[in-house]
Amino acid sequence: MLTDKEIDTRGLNCPLPILRAKKALAELVSGQTLKVVSTDPGSTRDFQAFAKQTGNELLEQETIGADYIHVLRRR
């Protein structure tokens, strides 16, 4: 999936991937997409809760090897 911005949060644990994503989303305009790459196994659940709480849309989540990929659309 093509995204407008991508951030790499590999090696960071909760809450840092969420905080970095929040900052990156603030730099985007409504409708743009953000891809977050993480190695934190808890990030799948964290990003689901983050999307629900903030109103940003969680478009996709997948696991590739040790990487957890999250794609969000800014509200």
N, CA, C and O atoms as CSV, one atom per row, in Angstrom:
chain,resi,resn,atom,element,x,y,z
A,1,MET,N,N,0.842,-1.181,0.000
A,1,MET,CA,C,0.000,0.000,0.000
A,1,MET,C,C,0.889,1.246,0.000
A,1,MET,O,O,1.810,1.357,0.809
A,2,LEU,N,N,0.613,2.163,-0.893
A,2,LEU,CA,C,1.343,3.433,-0.923
A,2,LEU,C,C,0.812,4.342,0.170
A,2,LEU,O,O,-0.399,4.459,0.358
A,3,THR,N,N,1.718,4.982,0.887
A,3,THR,CA,C,1.319,5.900,1.953
A,3,THR,C,C,2.000,7.248,1.744
A,3,THR,O,O,2.985,7.357,1.013
A,4,ASP,N,N,1.459,8.270,2.396
A,4,ASP,CA,C,2.018,9.612,2.271
A,4,ASP,C,C,3.277,9.796,3.115
A,4,ASP,O,O,4.153,10.589,2.772
A,5,LYS,N,N,3.357,9.060,4.213
A,5,LYS,CA,C,4.511,9.186,5.109
A,5,LYS,C,C,4.745,7.841,5.779
A,5,LYS,O,O,3.802,7.086,6.015
A,6,GLU,N,N,6.002,7.544,6.086
A,6,GLU,CA,C,6.344,6.310,6.787
A,6,GLU,C,C,7.312,6.629,7.918
A,6,GLU,O,O,8.246,7.412,7.748
A,7,ILE,N,N,7.076,6.010,9.079
A,7,ILE,CA,C,8.013,6.164,10.186
A,7,ILE,C,C,8.454,4.785,10.663
A,7,ILE,O,O,7.684,3.825,10.635
A,8,ASP,N,N,9.689,4.708,11.095
A,8,ASP,CA,C,10.285,3.465,11.578
A,8,ASP,C,C,10.453,3.568,13.088
A,8,ASP,O,O,11.257,4.359,13.582
A,9,THR,N,N,9.683,2.759,13.817
A,9,THR,CA,C,9.783,2.768,15.278
A,9,THR,C,C,10.339,1.432,15.784
A,9,THR,O,O,10.095,1.046,16.927
A,10,ARG,N,N,11.081,0.736,14.934
A,10,ARG,CA,C,11.689,-0.547,15.343
A,10,ARG,C,C,12.583,-0.328,16.562
A,10,ARG,O,O,13.331,0.646,16.635
A,11,GLY,N,N,12.489,-1.253,17.514
A,11,GLY,CA,C,13.316,-1.175,18.716
A,11,GLY,C,C,12.701,-0.344,19.824
A,11,GLY,O,O,13.215,-0.334,20.942
A,12,LEU,N,N,11.617,0.349,19.539
A,12,LEU,CA,C,10.948,1.173,20.556
A,12,LEU,C,C,9.752,0.414,21.118
A,12,LEU,O,O,9.044,-0.279,20.388
A,13,ASN,N,N,9.537,0.553,22.418
A,13,ASN,CA,C,8.397,-0.091,23.057
A,13,ASN,C,C,7.372,0.946,23.476
A,13,ASN,O,O,7.656,2.143,23.525
A,14,CYS,N,N,6.173,0.464,23.779
A,14,CYS,CA,C,5.060,1.302,24.193
A,14,CYS,C,C,5.514,2.249,25.307
A,14,CYS,O,O,6.194,1.806,26.232
A,15,PRO,N,N,5.169,3.505,25.252
A,15,PRO,CA,C,4.237,4.151,24.323
A,15,PRO,C,C,4.922,4.868,23.156
A,15,PRO,O,O,4.259,5.602,22.424
A,16,LEU,N,N,6.212,4.678,22.967
A,16,LEU,CA,C,6.936,5.459,21.966
A,16,LEU,C,C,6.418,5.315,20.536
A,16,LEU,O,O,6.318,6.332,19.849
A,17,PRO,N,N,6.082,4.116,20.039
A,17,PRO,CA,C,5.537,4.059,18.676
A,17,PRO,C,C,4.263,4.888,18.505
A,17,PRO,O,O,4.070,5.536,17.476
A,18,ILE,N,N,3.403,4.864,19.511
A,18,ILE,CA,C,2.167,5.650,19.463
A,18,ILE,C,C,2.484,7.156,19.474
A,18,ILE,O,O,1.902,7.926,18.710
A,19,LEU,N,N,3.404,7.559,20.342
A,19,LEU,CA,C,3.758,8.983,20.427
A,19,LEU,C,C,4.379,9.479,19.123
A,19,LEU,O,O,4.085,10.588,18.677
A,20,ARG,N,N,5.231,8.668,18.515
A,20,ARG,CA,C,5.839,9.053,17.227
A,20,ARG,C,C,4.769,9.128,16.137
A,20,ARG,O,O,4.804,10.018,15.286
A,21,ALA,N,N,3.822,8.193,16.167
A,21,ALA,CA,C,2.737,8.193,15.182
A,21,ALA,C,C,1.854,9.420,15.355
A,21,ALA,O,O,1.439,10.036,14.374
A,22,LYS,N,N,1.571,9.769,16.589
A,22,LYS,CA,C,0.738,10.946,16.872
A,22,LYS,C,C,1.401,12.208,16.315
A,22,LYS,O,O,0.740,13.048,15.704
A,23,LYS,N,N,2.698,12.331,16.529
A,23,LYS,CA,C,3.445,13.484,16.021
A,23,LYS,C,C,3.440,13.507,14.488
A,23,LYS,O,O,3.240,14.557,13.879
A,24,ALA,N,N,3.659,12.351,13.878
A,24,ALA,CA,C,3.681,12.267,12.411
A,24,ALA,C,C,2.311,12.573,11.814
A,24,ALA,O,O,2.219,13.242,10.784
A,25,LEU,N,N,1.250,12.089,12.450
A,25,LEU,CA,C,-0.104,12.364,11.959
A,25,LEU,C,C,-0.423,13.853,12.015
A,25,LEU,O,O,-1.133,14.375,11.156
A,26,ALA,N,N,0.103,14.529,13.025
A,26,ALA,CA,C,-0.136,15.970,13.169
A,26,ALA,C,C,0.473,16.757,12.008
A,26,ALA,O,O,0.035,17.870,11.716
A,27,GLU,N,N,1.480,16.184,11.347
A,27,GLU,CA,C,2.129,16.848,10.222
A,27,GLU,C,C,1.406,16.598,8.900
A,27,GLU,O,O,1.730,17.218,7.887
A,28,LEU,N,N,0.427,15.691,8.909
A,28,LEU,CA,C,-0.328,15.360,7.706
A,28,LEU,C,C,-1.640,16.132,7.670
A,28,LEU,O,O,-2.102,16.642,8.690
A,29,VAL,N,N,-2.233,16.210,6.483
A,29,VAL,CA,C,-3.557,16.827,6.355
A,29,VAL,C,C,-4.600,15.718,6.348
A,29,VAL,O,O,-4.281,14.551,6.119
A,30,SER,N,N,-5.828,16.090,6.597
A,30,SER,CA,C,-6.917,15.120,6.655
A,30,SER,C,C,-6.961,14.268,5.390
A,30,SER,O,O,-6.900,14.781,4.273
A,31,GLY,N,N,-7.069,12.953,5.591
A,31,GLY,CA,C,-7.151,12.027,4.469
A,31,GLY,C,C,-5.817,11.405,4.063
A,31,GLY,O,O,-5.792,10.395,3.360
A,32,GLN,N,N,-4.708,12.004,4.503
A,32,GLN,CA,C,-3.407,11.429,4.163
A,32,GLN,C,C,-3.144,10.200,5.036
A,32,GLN,O,O,-3.766,10.021,6.083
A,33,THR,N,N,-2.212,9.360,4.585
A,33,THR,CA,C,-1.965,8.094,5.274
A,33,THR,C,C,-0.549,8.023,5.842
A,33,THR,O,O,0.390,8.626,5.322
A,34,LEU,N,N,-0.437,7.267,6.921
A,34,LEU,CA,C,0.825,7.080,7.627
A,34,LEU,C,C,1.070,5.589,7.819
A,34,LEU,O,O,0.183,4.854,8.254
A,35,LYS,N,N,2.279,5.151,7.491
A,35,LYS,CA,C,2.691,3.766,7.731
A,35,LYS,C,C,3.678,3.765,8.891
A,35,LYS,O,O,4.657,4.512,8.884
A,36,VAL,N,N,3.416,2.927,9.882
A,36,VAL,CA,C,4.292,2.799,11.046
A,36,VAL,C,C,4.842,1.375,11.070
A,36,VAL,O,O,4.083,0.407,11.031
A,37,VAL,N,N,6.161,1.259,11.135
A,37,VAL,CA,C,6.811,-0.051,11.244
A,37,VAL,C,C,7.343,-0.177,12.669
A,37,VAL,O,O,8.104,0.672,13.135
A,38,SER,N,N,6.937,-1.239,13.351
A,38,SER,CA,C,7.298,-1.437,14.756
A,38,SER,C,C,7.762,-2.872,14.981
A,38,SER,O,O,7.439,-3.771,14.205
A,39,THR,N,N,8.522,-3.074,16.052
A,39,THR,CA,C,8.888,-4.430,16.463
A,39,THR,C,C,8.243,-4.791,17.802
A,39,THR,O,O,8.493,-5.869,18.341
A,40,ASP,N,N,7.425,-3.906,18.330
A,40,ASP,CA,C,6.753,-4.134,19.615
A,40,ASP,C,C,5.506,-4.998,19.386
A,40,ASP,O,O,4.572,-4.554,18.717
A,41,PRO,N,N,5.473,-6.225,19.927
A,41,PRO,CA,C,4.315,-7.099,19.723
A,41,PRO,C,C,3.006,-6.486,20.234
A,41,PRO,O,O,1.933,-6.789,19.711
A,42,GLY,N,N,3.093,-5.639,21.239
A,42,GLY,CA,C,1.900,-4.994,21.778
A,42,GLY,C,C,1.370,-3.874,20.906
A,42,GLY,O,O,0.289,-3.346,21.167
A,43,SER,N,N,2.110,-3.503,19.879
A,43,SER,CA,C,1.703,-2.357,19.054
A,43,SER,C,C,0.423,-2.637,18.277
A,43,SER,O,O,-0.313,-1.705,17.954
A,44,THR,N,N,0.144,-3.896,17.973
A,44,THR,CA,C,-1.100,-4.216,17.247
A,44,THR,C,C,-2.302,-3.760,18.062
A,44,THR,O,O,-3.173,-3.049,17.560
A,45,ARG,N,N,-2.338,-4.165,19.293
A,45,ARG,CA,C,-3.431,-3.770,20.194
A,45,ARG,C,C,-3.399,-2.267,20.461
A,45,ARG,O,O,-4.444,-1.616,20.490
A,46,ASP,N,N,-2.197,-1.715,20.657
A,46,ASP,CA,C,-2.056,-0.287,20.954
A,46,ASP,C,C,-2.597,0.585,19.829
A,46,ASP,O,O,-3.283,1.575,20.082
A,47,PHE,N,N,-2.288,0.217,18.579
A,47,PHE,CA,C,-2.754,1.031,17.456
A,47,PHE,C,C,-4.254,0.896,17.233
A,47,PHE,O,O,-4.894,1.837,16.763
A,48,GLN,N,N,-4.820,-0.252,17.561
A,48,GLN,CA,C,-6.277,-0.403,17.477
A,48,GLN,C,C,-6.959,0.545,18.464
A,48,GLN,O,O,-7.930,1.219,18.120
A,49,ALA,N,N,-6.443,0.589,19.682
A,49,ALA,CA,C,-7.001,1.484,20.708
A,49,ALA,C,C,-6.761,2.942,20.350
A,49,ALA,O,O,-7.645,3.780,20.531
A,50,PHE,N,N,-5.567,3.255,19.840
A,50,PHE,CA,C,-5.223,4.618,19.449
A,50,PHE,C,C,-6.182,5.134,18.376
A,50,PHE,O,O,-6.673,6.259,18.470
A,51,ALA,N,N,-6.446,4.318,17.364
A,51,ALA,CA,C,-7.343,4.725,16.284
A,51,ALA,C,C,-8.753,4.976,16.819
A,51,ALA,O,O,-9.404,5.952,16.444
A,52,LYS,N,N,-9.209,4.102,17.683
A,52,LYS,CA,C,-10.552,4.233,18.254
A,52,LYS,C,C,-10.675,5.511,19.089
A,52,LYS,O,O,-11.688,6.207,19.021
A,53,GLN,N,N,-9.648,5.812,19.870
A,53,GLN,CA,C,-9.675,6.969,20.761
A,53,GLN,C,C,-9.529,8.293,20.021
A,53,GLN,O,O,-10.097,9.303,20.439
A,54,THR,N,N,-8.771,8.296,18.923
A,54,THR,CA,C,-8.467,9.556,18.244
A,54,THR,C,C,-9.348,9.834,17.029
A,54,THR,O,O,-9.392,10.962,16.539
A,55,GLY,N,N,-10.047,8.812,16.543
A,55,GLY,CA,C,-10.884,9.000,15.361
A,55,GLY,C,C,-10.122,8.850,14.055
A,55,GLY,O,O,-10.700,9.010,12.981
A,56,ASN,N,N,-8.823,8.542,14.134
A,56,ASN,CA,C,-8.075,8.236,12.920
A,56,ASN,C,C,-8.437,6.812,12.507
A,56,ASN,O,O,-8.708,5.959,13.352
A,57,GLU,N,N,-8.438,6.565,11.183
A,57,GLU,CA,C,-8.855,5.259,10.689
A,57,GLU,C,C,-7.661,4.319,10.563
A,57,GLU,O,O,-6.648,4.664,9.955
A,58,LEU,N,N,-7.792,3.139,11.140
A,58,LEU,CA,C,-6.763,2.108,11.013
A,58,LEU,C,C,-7.105,1.306,9.762
A,58,LEU,O,O,-8.050,0.518,9.759
A,59,LEU,N,N,-6.324,1.515,8.696
A,59,LEU,CA,C,-6.625,0.908,7.403
A,59,LEU,C,C,-6.121,-0.518,7.285
A,59,LEU,O,O,-6.767,-1.358,6.658
A,60,GLU,N,N,-4.973,-0.795,7.882
A,60,GLU,CA,C,-4.342,-2.093,7.676
A,60,GLU,C,C,-3.363,-2.393,8.800
A,60,GLU,O,O,-2.700,-1.496,9.322
A,61,GLN,N,N,-3.284,-3.662,9.163
A,61,GLN,CA,C,-2.258,-4.138,10.094
A,61,GLN,C,C,-1.767,-5.471,9.578
A,61,GLN,O,O,-2.565,-6.325,9.194
A,62,GLU,N,N,-0.459,-5.656,9.565
A,62,GLU,CA,C,0.082,-6.949,9.172
A,62,GLU,C,C,1.406,-7.185,9.875
A,62,GLU,O,O,2.067,-6.252,10.330
A,63,THR,N,N,1.775,-8.455,9.951
A,63,THR,CA,C,3.042,-8.845,10.550
A,63,THR,C,C,3.899,-9.474,9.461
A,63,THR,O,O,3.480,-10.418,8.789
A,64,ILE,N,N,5.101,-8.938,9.296
A,64,ILE,CA,C,6.053,-9.483,8.327
A,64,ILE,C,C,7.338,-9.769,9.093
A,64,ILE,O,O,8.074,-8.850,9.454
A,65,GLY,N,N,7.601,-11.045,9.336
A,65,GLY,CA,C,8.762,-11.423,10.132
A,65,GLY,C,C,8.611,-10.863,11.542
A,65,GLY,O,O,7.629,-11.147,12.228
A,66,ALA,N,N,9.584,-10.070,11.966
A,66,ALA,CA,C,9.549,-9.460,13.297
A,66,ALA,C,C,8.917,-8.073,13.281
A,66,ALA,O,O,8.825,-7.420,14.320
A,67,ASP,N,N,8.478,-7.617,12.097
A,67,ASP,CA,C,7.918,-6.272,11.962
A,67,ASP,C,C,6.393,-6.279,12.006
A,67,ASP,O,O,5.737,-7.139,11.419
A,68,TYR,N,N,5.856,-5.305,12.712
A,68,TYR,CA,C,4.414,-5.083,12.777
A,68,TYR,C,C,4.142,-3.799,12.004
A,68,TYR,O,O,4.670,-2.739,12.339
A,69,ILE,N,N,3.320,-3.903,10.974
A,69,ILE,CA,C,3.046,-2.769,10.087
A,69,ILE,C,C,1.636,-2.255,10.381
A,69,ILE,O,O,0.683,-3.031,10.454
A,70,HIS,N,N,1.520,-0.951,10.547
A,70,HIS,CA,C,0.230,-0.313,10.819
A,70,HIS,C,C,0.071,0.834,9.829
A,70,HIS,O,O,0.993,1.627,9.635
A,71,VAL,N,N,-1.095,0.917,9.207
A,71,VAL,CA,C,-1.377,2.005,8.277
A,71,VAL,C,C,-2.610,2.748,8.775
A,71,VAL,O,O,-3.675,2.159,8.961
A,72,LEU,N,N,-2.447,4.046,8.985
A,72,LEU,CA,C,-3.509,4.895,9.505
A,72,LEU,C,C,-3.855,6.000,8.506
A,72,LEU,O,O,-2.994,6.472,7.762
A,73,ARG,N,N,-5.123,6.402,8.500
A,73,ARG,CA,C,-5.544,7.567,7.725
A,73,ARG,C,C,-5.922,8.668,8.698
A,73,ARG,O,O,-6.706,8.456,9.623
A,74,ARG,N,N,-5.352,9.851,8.476
A,74,ARG,CA,C,-5.648,10.971,9.383
A,74,ARG,C,C,-7.081,11.418,9.222
A,74,ARG,O,O,-7.597,11.523,8.110
A,75,ARG,N,N,-7.705,11.675,10.329
A,75,ARG,CA,C,-9.106,12.130,10.323
A,75,ARG,C,C,-9.224,13.535,9.806
A,75,ARG,O,O,-10.328,14.075,9.732
